Amino acid sequence: HMGDKVCTKACDSECPAGWSCEQVLQSGSDLTYVCVSSFEHLCRPCLTSSDCESDASQAACVSYGDEGAFCGATCGVSGDCPEGFVCEESESRRGGVSKQCVRDAGLCACSSLAIELGLVTACYADNEHGRCEGIRTCTADGLSECSATPAAPEVCNGVDDDCDGLIDEETCDDANPCTTDTCDEAAGCNHAPIDGGECLDGDACTA
C-alpha cells in the first residue's frame, strides 16, 4: 500500500474504502481472499508504467517534470484518492494523458521498501544548451539529487556535451576554407592545410 508493505486482513467481499477483496496466493498456503490496496504503488518512483502495475491494479508512471516520475493511481474525482492527493489529468512517461492521483504539494517521499530496493526515477537538467538525462535514487536520506550533468557547448573531447545524441559535432570549424578540420578526442582539433587544388580564401591578393 502506497509503495510499502503493510498488514491486511482476510475478506469475503467487503473491504475498507480504497481496498478491494482479491484472491492471492501466499507462500506456503492455498489461495486466500484478502483486502488489497487500490493504491499499491502510489508515489513509488518509476521509470516506466510497468513499474506501477501488478496483478490487481495498473497505473501510469506520472511525470513530475524535471524532478522525476512517480506511480499514480487511476481515479475519477479527487475523492477517489488518499489524503494529500488530487485527481487530475496527468502526462505519463509514455506520453499519454489520463486521470491519476498525484501529490497536491511537493514530491513523493521514499518508502522503506523503495529504500530497501534502491528504486530510481528519471530526471533531467535543462538549460540553454540542451537537456541531459539522469536518475534519482531512493536512499535512507530520501531521494538523491539528479545525477544529470548540465548541458554545455559541444567541444572536441569524445563526449556528448550538449546531450543531443551526437558527439563532437561541428566543434573544430576554424572558418578557413584552406584547411581540413578534424576532431580527435585525445589530441583535440586539427586543422590541416589543403595541399593542391583550388582554395579560395576570399582575398583577391592571394593565389
Solvent accessible surface area in square Angstrom, and as a share of the most:
residue,aa,sasa,rsa
1,H,61,0.27
2,M,58,0.26
3,G,5,0.05
4,D,41,0.21
5,K,155,0.66
6,V,79,0.45
7,C,131,0.79
8,T,70,0.41
9,K,119,0.50
10,A,74,0.57
11,C,17,0.10
12,D,143,0.74
13,S,80,0.51
14,E,144,0.65
15,C,29,0.18
16,P,69,0.44
17,A,105,0.82
18,G,27,0.26
19,W,60,0.21
20,S,43,0.28
21,C,31,0.19
22,E,57,0.26
23,Q,92,0.41
24,V,43,0.25
25,L,129,0.64
26,Q,92,0.41
27,S,116,0.75
28,G,92,0.89
29,S,52,0.34
30,D,121,0.62
31,L,103,0.51
32,T,46,0.27
33,Y,110,0.42
34,V,13,0.08
35,C,4,0.02
36,V,23,0.13
37,S,6,0.04
38,S,50,0.33
39,F,20,0.08
40,E,38,0.17
41,H,30,0.13
42,L,2,0.01
43,C,16,0.10
44,R,45,0.17
45,P,6,0.04
46,C,1,0.01
47,L,68,0.34
48,T,68,0.39
49,S,2,0.01
50,S,77,0.50
51,D,59,0.30
52,C,1,0.01
53,E,68,0.30
54,S,40,0.26
55,D,160,0.83
56,A,48,0.38
57,S,31,0.20
58,Q,130,0.58
59,A,17,0.13
60,A,12,0.10
61,C,0,0.00
62,V,5,0.03
63,S,48,0.31
64,Y,45,0.17
65,G,37,0.35
66,D,69,0.36
67,E,74,0.33
68,G,2,0.02
69,A,0,0.00
70,F,2,0.01
71,C,3,0.02
72,G,3,0.03
73,A,4,0.03
74,T,100,0.58
75,C,16,0.09
76,G,37,0.36
77,V,98,0.56
78,S,56,0.36
79,G,71,0.69
80,D,69,0.36
81,C,15,0.09
82,P,31,0.19
83,E,174,0.78
84,G,27,0.26
85,F,16,0.07
86,V,47,0.27
87,C,18,0.11
88,E,84,0.38
89,E,110,0.49
90,S,10,0.07
91,E,98,0.44
92,S,10,0.07
93,R,101,0.37
94,R,182,0.67
95,G,45,0.44
96,G,43,0.41
97,V,97,0.56
98,S,46,0.30
99,K,87,0.37
100,Q,7,0.03
101,C,1,0.00
102,V,10,0.06
103,R,87,0.32
104,D,86,0.45
105,A,67,0.52
106,G,61,0.58
107,L,56,0.28
108,C,5,0.03
109,A,89,0.69
110,C,23,0.14
111,S,25,0.16
112,S,74,0.48
113,L,26,0.13
114,A,2,0.01
115,I,60,0.31
116,E,130,0.58
117,L,94,0.47
118,G,32,0.31
119,L,35,0.17
120,V,40,0.23
121,T,0,0.00
122,A,9,0.07
123,C,1,0.01
124,Y,42,0.16
125,A,25,0.19
126,D,85,0.44
127,N,54,0.28
128,E,150,0.67
129,H,75,0.34
130,G,22,0.21
131,R,118,0.43
132,C,6,0.04
133,E,111,0.50
134,G,13,0.13
135,I,80,0.41
136,R,26,0.10
137,T,39,0.23
138,C,4,0.02
139,T,52,0.30
140,A,93,0.72
141,D,143,0.74
142,G,23,0.22
143,L,36,0.18
144,S,40,0.26
145,E,147,0.66
146,C,40,0.24
147,S,75,0.48
148,A,15,0.12
149,T,103,0.60
150,P,84,0.53
151,A,5,0.04
152,A,43,0.33
153,P,81,0.51
154,E,30,0.13
155,V,77,0.44
156,C,22,0.13
157,N,56,0.29
158,G,22,0.22
159,V,81,0.46
160,D,38,0.20
161,D,26,0.14
162,D,24,0.13
163,C,49,0.29
164,D,78,0.41
165,G,66,0.64
166,L,105,0.52
167,I,104,0.53
168,D,23,0.12
169,E,46,0.21
170,E,167,0.75
171,T,31,0.18
172,C,11,0.07
173,D,108,0.56
174,D,55,0.29
175,A,92,0.71
176,N,63,0.32
177,P,79,0.49
178,C,33,0.20
179,T,24,0.14
180,T,72,0.42
181,D,47,0.24
182,T,70,0.41
183,C,48,0.29
184,D,70,0.36
185,E,122,0.55
186,A,98,0.76
187,A,91,0.70
188,G,19,0.18
189,C,59,0.35
190,N,82,0.42
191,H,74,0.33
192,A,40,0.31
193,P,111,0.70
194,I,78,0.40
195,D,146,0.76
196,G,55,0.53
197,G,76,0.73
198,E,148,0.66
199,C,42,0.25
200,L,129,0.64
201,D,66,0.34
202,G,83,0.80
203,D,72,0.37
204,A,111,0.86
205,C,123,0.74
206,T,79,0.46
207,A,152,1.18
